[in-house]
Amino acid sequence: MSRGMFAALGLVVYLSFPFNAFAWNDAGHMTVARIAWDALSVDERDAVVAVLKKHPHVDALLLKDRPDEANPDEWIFLRASVWADYVRPGKDFPRDDIPGHPLYKFHRGIWHYVNFPYEMGQHSDQLPVKSLPVETNILEQLDRSMEVLTGKASQDNGRVAGVTDDENRAVRLTWLFHLLGDLHQPFHAVALIDKNLFPDPPHGDQGGNKLAVRADANAKPKNLHWFWDEMFSTESQFDRVRQHAERLTHDPGLLPEQLPELQLHPTFREWAAESYAAAKIHGYQDGRLKLVLWDDFNAGRIPASDIPMLPSVALQQAQQLAQRRIAVAGHRLTMKLKEIIHAKQ
């Protein structure tokens, strides 16, 4: 997507490997889901929740930690958006034990992202034709999830052994919730390629995970990917998620008719193109971001004072962009859920 298109869409406001990539925190993902919940009819909500109740982790994860004020169906719906992060094993968990673990065997790290290459200072905002090589990626798995959920696919090569058809359908639905949100986080569609900083191919800075940044002089340094995960909010309590969604859906600038990308960009690849351009322009600051390795800071080789800060205007623009991406993702999740519901009728 060109810089001109970004301006036209009002986006002038300012991945990574299997075991270290997140996208949006719980607040971001659950706000996306809450926007969709608000937009669906009661019958549509019931249809989605009926599928989710067949999930093999409905009690262990989808209903877990439900606050008293949350309706069980709504809580299942919101938690569906974060399920994929909760089946992620810790870094110290033995990898050989993952296939037999009741939760972790569902983890699919490489499903969460696609790495389209970016070189610092390049002029083009356009999505490259090819992504960096990996056996599958978020775009392929979003396509596959829709095929399974709309009945267009008779087989699912991502299916976990031992689950029933109904369970697999519910699992695919939680993947759709989560990956759709992931794709709208800019650093789930890009990897900075720099032969001096990252000489070992093929994934460059791993979607910002290998670079360090901080919001201001008093802020704790974070890797660039994590920094953007938290760009929307860190408040994921049930009442706060409701407030986030209410604020976004009533913002005059974020109403569907003010979001032309909803009509102009109907495909998953186009959504990735939006994120790629956002990462280039606002994440890497169009080539102006000072590149400091996270490992150098984390190992104490450089002080926090050497970690680059975003100018205050750029930080404000990035926060506004994050709000737009969450709002757009919520509307698109609504659209995809309606498509699934009506495909089965």
N, C-alpha and C positions, 0 to 999 in steps of 0.2 A: 504494500500500500504506500503510495507516494506521500511526500510531505504535504503536497497540496491537498490530498484527500484527508490527511490528518487535520488540516486547518478547516476543511469543509465540514468535518464531523465534530468540530469543537474540541478536538483533542490537543489543542495547543497548550492546555494545562499539562502543566507539566504533570536445574535439571540434573539434570545432574544424575549422579549414579544411584543404583538401586537402594542404598542404605543411608543416604544422607539428604534426600530431596523431599522437601515439603512444599506446599503451595498454599498461600493464604493460611492463616491459622484458623482455629475453630470459629472465631468471630466472623471471619470472612466467608468461610464455607457455609456456616449455618445461616448467615444473613442472605446469601444467595437462595438457600432453600426456603427461608421464611418469605422472601419476595414471591416465590412460586406458590407457596401455600396460600398466601393472601389472594393471588390471582386466579386460583382454581375454584371451581364450584364445589359444593359439598359432595356431589356425586363423583366428581373427578378426584377429589381428595380421597374419598372412600376407595375408589378403584386403585389408586396408587398404594395406599396403605394396605389394602388386601394382598397385594403382591409382596410388600415388604414383610408382612407378618409370617410369610413362609421362609424367611431368611434363616439360615442355620444359626445365626448369632442374634436373633431377635431378643432373647432374654439376656444373653451375656454382654451384648454391646448396645443394641439399639434402644433398649429400655433402661439401660444402666444410668444411674445417677439422675433419674427423672425428678425434677423439683415438684413439690406439691401443687404448685399453681399451673403446671403444664399438663394439658390433656395428653393421655398416652398416645393417641394417634398422631397428634402434632409433634410430640417428642420423637417418636419413631421416624417421622418424616424429616425432622431436622437432623437427627443423628445419622440418618442415611448418608448425609453429605460428608461426614467425617469418618465413617467406618473404615475406609481404605487406609487412613493414617493409623488407626488403632490396631490393625493387623500387621503393622510393620514391626519386625523384631528389632530389639536393641542391638547396638553394635557389638556387644559382648556375647550375644546369644550364639551358641554353636550352630554354624551353618548346616552341619550335617543333621541337626535335629529339627530343622524347619519343616521338611516334608511330612513329618509325623505329628506336628503340633496342631491342635484343634483350631487355633486362631492364625498363627503365622503361616501356615501352609497356603493361605489365601493371598499372601502378599505377592505383589508383582511390581517391583521397583521401576522397571523400565516402561511400564504403562503410563507413568505419571508425566512424561515430558516428551518433547521432540527437540532435538538440538539442530537448529538451522544456523550455519556458520556466519559469524560477523567478524570483520576486521576493523580494529579501532581506526576511526577517521574515514571510513568508506563513505562515499556520497549517497549511494542508493539506499532507500528505505524499503525497497521491494524484497519480498520473501524469495530467497534463493530457490532454484528449481528442486534441488535435492538437499535433504538433511544429512547430518553426519551419520555414518553407518551404525546401526544397531538392529537386532533381530526383529523388533517391533517398536511401536511408539504410541503416544497418546492419540494421534489422529487415526491410526489403524484400529485401536481399541474402542474409540468412540464410534467409529463406523460399525465395528463388529457388535458392540452393545446394542446399537439401534437395530441392526439386522436381527439379532436374537429376540429383542423385546417386541418388535413388530411382526415377528413370525416369518421373516424373509430368509432366515438361516435355519437349516435343519440340524446342523452340527455346530459345535462351539469348541474350537481347539484351545480355548483358554479355560475350559471347565475344569474344576478341581475334582479329582477322583472321589467317588463315594457320595456325591450330592445328587439329589433327585432333580427332575426337570423343574419342578416348582422352586426348589431351593436355588438352582442355578439361575433361573429367571430373576429371583430376588437379588442374588449376588450381582448379576449384571446391572440391575437397576441401581444398586448402591454405587457401582462403578460409574454409571452414567452421571449420577448426582455429583460425584467427586471430581471426575476427570473434566467435566464441563466447567466446573469452577477452576480447576487447575489451569486449563487452557487460557483463562483470562488473566492469569498472573503473568506479567511480561517475561519473567525469567524461566518460564517453562516452555519457551519456544526458541531459545537462542543459546549460543555458546560463543564466547569470544575466542578467536583463534589468534595466537601470538607465539611464534616459533621460539622466541627468546624466553618468554615467561613460562610457556607450556610446551616444551620440546617433544614430549611424548604424546603422540596422537592416541585416540582420535577426538577427544571431547573438550579440549581447551580449558576454559575456566569453569566447566561443569555448571553452566547456567548461573554464574555469579558466585558459586560456592567457594571459589578459590581466591576471591578478592575481598578486601576489607574496606569498610566505609563507616562513617558515623554521621549522625544528624547534626551535631553541633559540638562545641568544645567541651561541654559537660556530659555528653552522651557516651555510653559504653559502645565501643566498636563492635560491629557485627559483620558477618560476611554479607556480601551484597544481596545474595538470594534471601537470606533470613531477614535482612533489612526490608525487602519488599514484601515478604510474607506478612509482616506486621504493619505495613503501610496503612491499611484500612483502619484497623483497631486491634487492641489486645483484650477487649472486654467481651467475653463470650458467655456471660451469665444469661439465663433465659430471658429475663426482663430486658437486658441490654440488647440482645439480638432482636427482640421485637421492636425496640426503639430504633435500632439501626435501620431495620427494614422500613419502618414507618417514615423515618426521616428521608430515606432515599426515594421511596415511592411518592412522596408528597413534595419533593424538590421540583419546582417548576422547570428547571433545566435538565432534569433527568426523567421526565415523563416520556413514555414510548414515542410520542410524536416529535420529541426533541432529540431522539436518538436515531438518526438516519441509517446508521450501520445495521440496525435491526432488519431493515428492508433491503439494503444494498448488499449485505454480506450474509447469505444464508448457509454457507458451507463451513464445516470445521476447519478446512484449510484457510479460508478467509479469516476466521477468528484467530488462527495462528499468525496470520500476516499482520493483524492488528497488534497482537502482543509483540511480535518481532520489531515492528516499527516503534512501539512504545518503549521497548528495552533500548533500542538504539538511541532514540532522541532523548528520553528522560532517564533511563537507567544508566547508560554509559555516557550520558550528557553530550551526545553527538561527537564523541571522541575527546571531550575535554576532561573527563574523569581521570584523576591521577591513579595509576594502577599500582596498588600495594598488595602483596600476597598475604592472604589470611594466615597461612602457616608461619610466615615470618613474624607476624604480631603474636600469634598464639604461642609460639615457641620463645617469645621474649627477645627476639632479635631486633625488633624495632619498637619504639614506645608508641603509646596511644596518640601522642601529639603528632606523629607522622602519618596518621590515618587520615585520608581526605574527608572533608566535610562537604555536604551539599550546601550551596548558598541558600539563604532563607527563602528567597523567591522560588528557587527550584524545588525545595522541599515542599512548599505550599502547593506548587503545581503538581508534584508527584502525588500528594495526598488527594488532591482533587481528581486526578486521573484514576487513582485506586478506587475512589467512590464510584466513578463512572463505570469502571470495569466490573465492579460488584453488581451495580444496577443492571447493566447489560446482560451479565451472566444470569441474573435472576429472571429476566424476561425471556431469555433463550431457554432456560431450563423449563419454564412454563410451556413454551412452544413445543419442546421435545416431548414433554409428558403428555400433552394433549394429542400429539401425533401418535404416541404409543397407545393411549387409551382408545382413540377412535380407530386405530388399525385393528384392534381386537374385537370391535363391535360388528 
